[in-house]
Amino acid sequence: MQKCVDSMIGQACNVSMNKLSIQQRCVLVSALVEGCSIRSTVRMTGVSKNTVTKLLVVGQVCLDFQDRTLRNLTCKRLQLDEIWSFWYSKAKNVPEAMQGKFGYGDVWTWVALDADTKLVPSWLVGGRAAGCAAEFVSDLAGRFVNRVQLTTDAHKAYLNAVDSAFSGQVDYAMLVKLYGNDPEGEKRYSPAKCLGCDKTVISGSPDREHVSTSYVERQNLTMRMKMRRFTRLTNAFSKKVENHAHAIALHFMHYNFARMHQALRSTPAMKAGVTDHLWSIEEIVLLLEAKEKSSN
């Protein structure tokens, strides 16, 4: 798991919160991973907004756990993509004094997904430039014990990132989608019609039948449905960078370990051999409890 590129993420772990019981924490975490906003969780549970927000530090614990656990994987076919969101305000509305500063305006979450097990072994929160691509792919490359096949979209930042991280020991292809004109009346929010795809081999010998980004693009939809702050055309965006990164880490912990995949009939982590059972929300909360006890 790639940490957020800004070091401020870890600062929230030092904030103490009102002591809740394990059962109360489970209720709050359950609401958050099922797409409820912080404010709706407050209304449903009666717990203060400040307490719910501070509980998001469980995301940092989830990030650390997955960073340790998702290693020595045997995934074969990986799909990579980036999903857009924003912090504080959209880029065009960021005050001049804050423009160009991390935590204001556009933000991208880089995601890797295994096409077979649907496991998400790595992600990164940051910009969309070459530096983030290099950090994301470098972290990803260190998680496997075997040669893998990669498919990305046509974002050019992947080219040098993949070459540097894998040193040519990868079967890599780009899926370049060909679009027509923008549809009438939907120019702002809908993409143009896809007329076809061009599968371009970059290195190695990728199996052209498996050159696809369909599964990771479907994961983008899951992220938008399960994290309120990713919902488009609303005011549900993240106000603080650390809350955004923690929410994403919590989402992937729940997705990888505690959410039964409808097609697989197991969790991605079970399918990948990382765990032998379906995790409960309580097990995720107990990671935070153990962290707090070790810190005292």
Secondary structure, 3 states (H helix, E strand, C coil): CCCCCCHHHHHHHHCCCCCCCHHHHHHHHHHHHCCCCHHHHHHHHCCCHHHHHHHCCHHHHHHHHHHHHCCCECCCEEEEEEEEEEECCCHHHCCHHHCCCCCCEEEEEEEEEECCCCCCCEEEEECCCHHHHHHHHHHHHCCECCCCEEEECCCCHHHHHHHHHHCCCCEEEEEEEEECCCCCCCCCCCCCCEEEEEEEEEECCCCHHHCCCHHHHHHHHHHHHHCHHHCCCCCCCECCHHHHHHHHHHHHHHHHHHCCECCCCECHHHHCCCCCCCCCHHHHHHHHHHHHHHHC
